[in-house]
Every structure is written in C-alpha cells, then in structure tokens.
Amino acid sequence: MKKIIGLAAAGALLLALAGCADGGGSAESEGPKELSDLTVGFAQVGAESGWRTANTKDIQDSFEEAGIPLKFSDAQQKQENQIKAIRSYIQQQVDVIAFSPVVETGWDAVLNEAKDAGIPVVLTDRAVDSKDESLYVSFLGSDFVEEGKKAGDWALAEFAEATEPVEIIQLEGTTGSAPAIDRGEGFAAAIAADPNLEVVASQTGDFTRAGGKQVTEALLKSNPGVDLIYAHNDDMGLGAIEAIEAAGLVPGKDIKIVTVDAVKDGMQALADGKINFIVECSPLLGKQLIEIVEQINNGETPEKRIITEETTFTQEQAIEALPDRQY
C-alpha cells in the first residue's frame, strides 16, 4: 500500500512540474478566451513617418473596437528598446506578442524566449531574417520587393525613350530594415532591363523627411545631372522636394520623383505634380492583425505569410483618391 501511495505522489509531482514547464499566458495552452480577457503586447518601431503614425493609430483603434486589451510600446527606432519591450511582455505573460522589427537580424534569442514561454509571436509590416521560422506564427505585411519592382517598372516606362544615361539617386530606408533591403533589391532588378538607367548614388535617409532633405541636399551637389530620385518612402521624397526647390529646381519636372507609401502628404504632392508616381504600402493592418489574434485564440493556425493588397498611383489617380483617403 505504501508503494502504491508513493507512486501516486510521484505521479502527481511529475504532473505539477509539467504544468509549470508549460509557461503561462499563451492562448494555445489555455484554450479559447473571451476577447476581453486576452492581452496582446505590441512593440512598434517608432513614429518616424506619417505612414508609421497611421499604422499605430489603426492598430490601436482596431484593438479598442474589438475590445481586446493592448499593451503598446514605442521603440524609437532602436532594436534594444524593442527587445526590452518583448521581454517585458513575456514577463507579463501576455497571450500574443506582435511587433514590427526595426531591423531584420538579431531576434533569435528573444523570440526563443517567447517560444519557450509558449507565447505566439506575429510579425507585422516587417519580417525577420532567421532560419528558424517556428519563432513566429505569421507575418502580416507588404511584399517590399514587389513594391521596389513597381517603382522600377515605372522608371523603365518613363525613360523608355531616353538615349542618354539616366542618373538616379536612391534614398534608402533605415539600414538593415526589411523594406530598405527589399525595396532596393526590387528596384535594382527592374531597372537592370535598361542599361541606360543607373543608380549613381544611394544613401539612407532613415525613412524621415529631415533625413531625405539632408541626404538629397548633399547628393545633388555631387550629382548635379540627376534625372530621378527614388525614395523608399513618401517622407524622404517630401524631404527631397524641399532640397530640390532650395536648389532652384522644379521637383517633378527638372528632377522626377518616385516614392513608396501613399500617405496623404505624399498623395497631395503627387496631385500637385511634385512627385510623379507612388507605389502604395498600406499601414491599415489593424483588422487583419485582430483576425490573426482571434485565430490563435481559437487554436487555429494562421497562414504563415499574409500579404496586403496594394496598388499604385499616378497624378490623376491621386487627385481622385485624396478626398476619401483614410491616411
């Protein structure tokens, strides 16, 4: 009888230990909850652009509308701040962690911590460069390579009749970030079809208007014959407009501009003829992120890669779209 009791006690201890090892906070381990009982931690890149501001507002508004508590942090474009926020969410045992990575690399350690804690991770807007895809359940965002390709295809068509070299300045996004890398690659692959099109200078403006202006001012001095500026986002393109005008030139005519995003300020510049073409990158990811969180809560497996549907805009299309533009 003592032996039986001892075995039972040992079994109970093993079960208790197994329960401790499961970790807390994950929807997967606890089963479906009421949405109001869920907690999601979101670590945002920062507020470096109009796009990012619109993205933050849409996510916060969507969670409020859905009645899901959201813990929010602003990393101010610093990876160490995002890692600190994610670790804080792990300690708080939130149900889901979502974040838009500042850069692509350097995430494996903290994402393994989330995985060990049983907390699903969703990537929004930007991806991570990791060989272990089990570290996140889903990526929600744009195809940045395709965005760059669309910008390059427009440049090919715009300068199709050019017989002389077409000099291009590229304003890159934050160094090491997914959109900067991919938009650059997509653009380069597209314009490779025409040897007349050449990127003569490429430098980061860090996705900011001030950065775009400063870089353009410097690059125009060393490249006075530039024909086209390709900016990885609208804000840098708007900064480039200021620099071009300060140099006594006419943006959209003397120097043509193609950008990515399609936020209101960019669209207005396009409507005014100061930007020539914009590739859309929608910041309105809130409702789709809610759907992913609900799927996780219900024990379902979201698609690994969810790409948002986006378009492009000419001047005429911008004029038509502006009155109803949400961001």
TORKE-391070 format. One line per 3 residues: number of its first residue (from 1); their letters; for each residue x, y, z of C-alpha. Coordinates in pm, 1 decimal, padded with zeros to 6 digits, always signed. Layout:
<atoms>
NUM = a = X/Y/Z ~ ...
</atoms>
This chain:
<atoms>
1 = mkk = +00000.0/+00000.0/+00000.0 ~ +00287.4/+00240.7/+00086.4 ~ +00444.1/+00164.0/-00251.3
4 = iig = +00118.6/+00249.5/-00434.3 ~ +00080.2/+00576.5/-00241.5 ~ +00441.4/+00664.8/-00318.2
7 = laa = +00390.5/+00605.9/-00690.4 ~ +00076.0/+00816.8/-00689.7 ~ +00254.7/+01100.2/-00514.7
10 = aga = +00541.7/+01082.8/-00760.1 ~ +00296.3/+01093.5/-01049.5 ~ +00123.6/+01398.2/-00903.5
13 = lll = +00461.4/+01570.2/-00864.0 ~ +00551.4/+01499.4/-01227.8 ~ +00218.8/+01641.4/-01342.6
16 = ala = +00276.0/+01954.4/-01135.6 ~ +00622.6/+02001.8/-01279.0 ~ +00493.3/+01950.2/-01630.7
19 = gca = +00231.0/+02215.7/-01566.6 ~ +00499.4/+02461.3/-01453.5 ~ +00706.2/+02390.9/-01764.7
22 = dgg = +00418.9/+02481.7/-01996.2 ~ +00456.8/+02852.4/-01918.5 ~ +00166.4/+03091.7/-01884.7
25 = gsa = -00008.5/+03345.4/-02097.7 ~ -00042.6/+03166.0/-02428.5 ~ -00381.0/+03126.9/-02590.1
28 = ese = -00266.8/+02791.2/-02725.8 ~ -00203.9/+02641.1/-02380.8 ~ -00508.9/+02788.8/-02208.5
31 = gpk = -00766.7/+02741.0/-02480.2 ~ -01011.2/+02998.8/-02617.4 ~ -01075.6/+03303.8/-02402.9
34 = els = -01323.4/+03585.4/-02421.8 ~ -01166.3/+03861.0/-02633.8 ~ -01186.8/+04098.9/-02339.7
37 = dlt = -00976.1/+03853.9/-02137.0 ~ -00695.6/+03844.2/-02393.8 ~ -00389.2/+04064.9/-02366.6
40 = vgf = -00171.1/+04147.3/-02666.5 ~ +00166.1/+04319.8/-02648.0 ~ +00265.2/+04531.2/-02948.8
43 = aqv = +00617.7/+04669.9/-02992.7 ~ +00616.6/+04944.6/-03257.1 ~ +00922.8/+05065.9/-03448.4
46 = gae = +00863.7/+05431.7/-03362.9 ~ +00697.8/+05736.6/-03513.8 ~ +00948.4/+05817.6/-03785.2
49 = sgw = +00698.5/+05887.8/-04062.8 ~ +00339.0/+05965.7/-04149.3 ~ +00299.7/+05601.0/-04250.3
52 = rta = +00409.7/+05478.0/-03909.0 ~ +00180.3/+05721.1/-03728.6 ~ -00113.9/+05597.9/-03936.2
55 = ntk = -00013.3/+05235.9/-03870.6 ~ -00003.2/+05290.7/-03493.7 ~ -00339.3/+05466.8/-03488.4
58 = diq = -00506.4/+05194.6/-03696.4 ~ -00375.0/+04915.9/-03472.8 ~ -00475.2/+05092.4/-03150.6
61 = dsf = -00820.3/+05182.1/-03287.2 ~ -00878.5/+04825.6/-03414.4 ~ -00796.2/+04667.2/-03078.9
64 = eea = -01014.5/+04917.2/-02894.5 ~ -01302.6/+04844.6/-03130.4 ~ -01255.7/+04468.1/-03085.4
67 = gip = -01241.3/+04505.3/-02705.5 ~ -00900.6/+04338.3/-02678.8 ~ -00661.6/+04496.5/-02425.2
70 = lkf = -00341.9/+04613.8/-02596.8 ~ -00008.0/+04688.3/-02431.6 ~ +00182.6/+04926.3/-02659.5
73 = sda = +00545.4/+05040.1/-02669.8 ~ +00736.2/+05278.3/-02899.4 ~ +01093.8/+05162.8/-02966.2
76 = qqk = +01204.1/+05498.6/-03110.4 ~ +01373.4/+05308.0/-03394.5 ~ +01609.2/+05124.0/-03158.2
79 = qen = +01627.4/+04744.8/-03162.9 ~ +01735.4/+04726.7/-02798.4 ~ +01414.9/+04905.5/-02697.9
82 = qik = +01202.7/+04654.1/-02887.8 ~ +01384.5/+04359.8/-02732.9 ~ +01331.5/+04512.5/-02387.4
85 = air = +00959.6/+04557.7/-02461.2 ~ +00920.9/+04199.4/-02585.7 ~ +01092.1/+04064.6/-02274.2
88 = syi = +00857.0/+04275.8/-02063.7 ~ +00557.4/+04125.3/-02244.5 ~ +00696.9/+03776.5/-02180.2
91 = qqq = +00728.2/+03852.9/-01809.5 ~ +00371.4/+03984.8/-01806.4 ~ +00255.1/+03659.1/-01972.4
94 = vdv = +00055.5/+03825.8/-02247.8 ~ -00137.9/+03598.3/-02482.9 ~ +00017.5/+03719.0/-02809.8
97 = iaf = +00316.9/+03937.4/-02896.6 ~ +00315.9/+04137.8/-03218.0 ~ +00588.8/+04368.4/-03341.7
100 = spv = +00733.3/+04540.9/-03646.8 ~ +01109.2/+04472.8/-03635.9 ~ +01341.0/+04774.3/-03655.6
103 = vet = +01596.3/+04563.8/-03847.1 ~ +01592.4/+04210.2/-03988.4 ~ +01860.6/+04039.2/-03781.1
106 = gwd = +01933.9/+03979.0/-03413.4 ~ +01596.0/+03846.5/-03296.9 ~ +01653.4/+03473.4/-03241.4
109 = avl = +01740.7/+03495.7/-02870.4 ~ +01437.8/+03697.2/-02757.7 ~ +01199.0/+03510.8/-02989.6
112 = nea = +01323.6/+03181.6/-02847.0 ~ +01239.1/+03321.2/-02503.0 ~ +00884.1/+03390.1/-02620.6
115 = kda = +00862.5/+03043.5/-02773.6 ~ +00983.6/+02879.8/-02451.2 ~ +00716.7/+03077.2/-02263.2
118 = gip = +00450.1/+02948.0/-02501.7 ~ +00360.9/+03294.1/-02632.4 ~ +00286.8/+03314.4/-03008.2
121 = vvl = +00459.6/+03595.8/-03199.9 ~ +00318.3/+03778.9/-03502.5 ~ +00537.0/+03994.1/-03727.7
124 = tdr = +00368.0/+04300.0/-03877.5 ~ +00487.9/+04515.6/-04166.7 ~ +00849.0/+04392.2/-04148.9
127 = avd = +00999.2/+04043.3/-04146.3 ~ +01298.0/+03897.7/-03960.3 ~ +01595.6/+03717.1/-04109.8
130 = skd = +01600.6/+03387.3/-03921.3 ~ +01649.2/+03026.6/-04029.0 ~ +01401.1/+02916.2/-03761.2
133 = esl = +01053.7/+03004.3/-03888.1 ~ +00896.6/+02839.2/-03582.9 ~ +00988.5/+03152.7/-03384.6
136 = yvs = +00681.8/+03333.1/-03521.6 ~ +00338.2/+03210.6/-03623.2 ~ +00265.1/+03458.1/-03902.2
139 = flg = +00392.4/+03757.3/-04096.6 ~ +00141.2/+04027.2/-04194.6 ~ +00251.5/+04298.5/-04433.9
142 = sdf = +00358.0/+04404.9/-04778.5 ~ +00579.4/+04247.8/-05041.7 ~ +00858.5/+04506.0/-05031.9
145 = vee = +01046.5/+04350.8/-05323.4 ~ +00735.5/+04384.3/-05537.5 ~ +00699.2/+04747.8/-05427.1
148 = gkk = +01053.3/+04820.8/-05543.2 ~ +00986.7/+04638.8/-05867.7 ~ +00674.9/+04850.1/-05932.8
151 = agd = +00879.6/+05166.4/-05882.0 ~ +01146.3/+05032.2/-06117.5 ~ +00889.9/+04932.6/-06380.7
154 = wal = +00754.2/+05287.8/-06377.4 ~ +01107.3/+05426.1/-06422.8 ~ +01160.5/+05191.8/-06718.5
157 = aef = +00841.9/+05315.5/-06886.0 ~ +00903.0/+05681.4/-06800.5 ~ +01251.6/+05684.5/-06950.8
160 = aea = +01191.8/+05428.8/-07225.7 ~ +01282.7/+05681.4/-07497.3 ~ +01599.2/+05803.2/-07325.9
163 = tep = +01912.7/+05777.1/-07541.6 ~ +02147.8/+05921.4/-07279.6 ~ +02225.5/+05772.7/-06936.1
166 = vei = +01950.6/+05830.8/-06677.2 ~ +02107.3/+05922.1/-06342.8 ~ +01915.5/+05805.3/-06036.1
169 = iql = +01958.4/+05894.5/-05669.7 ~ +01816.7/+05638.7/-05425.1 ~ +01706.5/+05746.0/-05077.8
172 = egt = +01721.3/+05429.6/-04869.5 ~ +01520.3/+05347.8/-04559.8 ~ +01672.6/+05251.6/-04224.0
175 = tgs = +01988.4/+05047.7/-04281.1 ~ +01928.0/+04678.1/-04219.8 ~ +01547.7/+04706.3/-04222.6
178 = apa = +01342.4/+04473.8/-04441.0 ~ +01175.2/+04747.5/-04650.4 ~ +01507.1/+04920.1/-04720.6
181 = idr = +01674.5/+04597.1/-04831.1 ~ +01382.5/+04461.6/-05032.6 ~ +01271.9/+04786.9/-05198.7
184 = geg = +01628.7/+04841.3/-05309.6 ~ +01657.8/+04488.5/-05449.2 ~ +01324.2/+04504.1/-05632.3
187 = faa = +01406.3/+04839.2/-05792.2 ~ +01754.4/+04725.3/-05899.3 ~ +01616.3/+04406.3/-06054.2
190 = aia = +01358.5/+04602.3/-06255.6 ~ +01585.1/+04875.6/-06395.0 ~ +01850.1/+04618.1/-06489.5
193 = adp = +01642.1/+04566.7/-06803.3 ~ +01764.5/+04903.7/-06935.5 ~ +02140.4/+04975.6/-06916.0
196 = nle = +02066.8/+05349.5/-06954.7 ~ +01917.0/+05359.6/-06604.5 ~ +02185.5/+05382.6/-06337.7
199 = vva = +02174.3/+05447.1/-05963.1 ~ +02464.4/+05691.6/-05927.7 ~ +02422.3/+05749.6/-05553.2
202 = sqt = +02237.9/+05565.7/-05275.4 ~ +02225.3/+05669.4/-04911.5 ~ +01995.3/+05620.2/-04612.6
205 = gdf = +01757.8/+05895.3/-04507.5 ~ +01629.4/+05671.2/-04226.0 ~ +01267.9/+05696.6/-04351.4
208 = tra = +01240.0/+06056.0/-04220.8 ~ +01156.9/+06379.7/-04402.5 ~ +01452.3/+06557.7/-04243.4
211 = ggk = +01681.7/+06273.0/-04346.8 ~ +01552.0/+06279.4/-04703.4 ~ +01613.4/+06652.9/-04728.5
214 = qvt = +01962.9/+06638.1/-04581.4 ~ +02077.0/+06347.2/-04799.0 ~ +01930.0/+06498.3/-05116.1
217 = eal = +02099.3/+06832.8/-05049.9 ~ +02436.5/+06658.9/-05025.9 ~ +02386.1/+06421.7/-05318.6
220 = lks = +02261.5/+06694.1/-05555.9 ~ +02591.3/+06877.9/-05508.9 ~ +02791.4/+06572.6/-05612.8
223 = npg = +02540.5/+06465.0/-05880.1 ~ +02412.6/+06784.2/-06047.4 ~ +02286.2/+06597.9/-06352.8
226 = vdl = +02044.8/+06367.1/-06168.5 ~ +01722.0/+06282.7/-06354.0 ~ +01526.1/+06077.9/-06099.8
229 = iya = +01503.5/+06032.1/-05724.3 ~ +01371.3/+05700.8/-05593.4 ~ +01273.7/+05731.8/-05226.3
232 = hnd = +01189.6/+05424.8/-05018.3 ~ +00904.3/+05616.2/-04856.0 ~ +00695.6/+05931.0/-04904.3
235 = dmg = +00851.9/+06121.6/-04615.3 ~ +01201.6/+06103.6/-04764.7 ~ +01053.0/+06201.3/-05100.9
238 = lga = +00889.6/+06504.7/-04939.3 ~ +01225.5/+06597.8/-04789.7 ~ +01380.5/+06562.1/-05134.8
241 = iea = +01121.6/+06807.5/-05271.6 ~ +01238.1/+07068.9/-05020.5 ~ +01601.4/+07015.0/-05118.5
244 = iea = +01525.1/+07034.4/-05491.9 ~ +01329.4/+07356.7/-05450.3 ~ +01606.4/+07504.1/-05233.9
247 = agl = +01846.6/+07429.4/-05521.1 ~ +01630.6/+07637.8/-05754.3 ~ +01492.8/+07338.3/-05943.1
250 = vpg = +01137.1/+07216.4/-06002.5 ~ +01050.5/+06880.2/-05841.7 ~ +00852.4/+06654.9/-06073.1
253 = kdi = +00992.0/+06829.1/-06382.8 ~ +01364.3/+06906.5/-06355.9 ~ +01405.1/+06603.2/-06132.8
256 = kiv = +01137.0/+06335.8/-06128.6 ~ +01045.0/+06153.8/-05808.7 ~ +00900.0/+05809.0/-05738.1
259 = tvd = +00820.2/+05702.0/-05381.0 ~ +00657.0/+05425.7/-05177.2 ~ +00371.5/+05455.9/-04922.1
262 = avk = +00084.7/+05679.1/-05047.2 ~ +00016.2/+05867.7/-04724.5 ~ -00187.2/+06188.5/-04756.3
265 = dgm = +00107.7/+06427.5/-04770.6 ~ +00271.4/+06217.6/-05038.8 ~ -00052.0/+06185.4/-05233.5
268 = qal = -00101.5/+06563.7/-05218.0 ~ +00248.9/+06616.2/-05355.6 ~ +00166.0/+06369.4/-05632.8
271 = adg = -00159.1/+06552.0/-05707.7 ~ +00040.0/+06878.8/-05720.4 ~ +00285.8/+06729.7/-05967.9
274 = kin = +00586.1/+06743.6/-05733.4 ~ +00600.8/+06363.4/-05711.1 ~ +00548.0/+06167.0/-06033.4
277 = fiv = +00444.5/+05820.0/-05914.8 ~ +00370.7/+05645.2/-05584.2 ~ +00363.9/+05274.9/-05502.1
280 = ecs = +00114.2/+05205.8/-05225.3 ~ +00211.3/+05042.1/-04895.4 ~ -00094.6/+05030.7/-04672.4
283 = pll = -00048.0/+05097.0/-04297.7 ~ -00401.1/+04977.1/-04218.3 ~ -00309.3/+04638.2/-04073.1
286 = gkq = -00515.9/+04652.0/-03753.6 ~ -00819.0/+04449.4/-03856.4 ~ -00607.7/+04176.3/-04017.3
289 = lie = -00395.4/+04156.1/-03701.6 ~ -00713.7/+04115.6/-03497.4 ~ -00814.9/+03823.9/-03723.6
292 = ive = -00478.7/+03654.9/-03663.7 ~ -00510.2/+03700.9/-03285.4 ~ -00860.7/+03551.4/-03296.0
295 = qin = -00735.9/+03252.3/-03495.4 ~ -00458.7/+03190.2/-03242.6 ~ -00706.7/+03221.5/-02956.3
298 = nge = -00932.6/+02963.8/-03121.3 ~ -00647.0/+02717.9/-03160.3 ~ -00629.9/+02767.0/-03537.0
301 = tpe = -00310.8/+02809.1/-03740.4 ~ -00289.6/+03137.6/-03932.8 ~ -00128.1/+03149.4/-04275.4
304 = kri = +00245.8/+03187.1/-04240.9 ~ +00266.6/+03486.6/-04475.9 ~ -00026.2/+03722.3/-04531.2
307 = ite = +00034.7/+03987.6/-04797.6 ~ -00178.2/+04301.9/-04808.6 ~ -00336.3/+04407.0/-05137.9
310 = ett = -00194.7/+04734.7/-05267.7 ~ -00194.6/+04946.2/-05581.5 ~ -00005.3/+05234.9/-05745.3
313 = ftq = -00097.7/+05597.5/-05813.0 ~ -00044.0/+05844.1/-06095.0 ~ -00121.0/+06215.5/-06057.4
316 = eqa = -00475.7/+06171.9/-06190.7 ~ -00543.0/+05875.7/-05963.2 ~ -00412.5/+06065.5/-05660.6
319 = iea = -00644.0/+06358.5/-05729.3 ~ -00936.9/+06115.7/-05746.9 ~ -00838.7/+05920.0/-05433.8
322 = lpd = -00744.2/+06206.0/-05199.6 ~ -01094.9/+06311.8/-05082.9 ~ -01161.7/+05966.7/-04934.9
325 = rqy = -00806.8/+05880.9/-04826.1 ~ -00800.2/+05733.1/-04473.0 ~ -00436.1/+05809.7/-04400.8
</atoms>
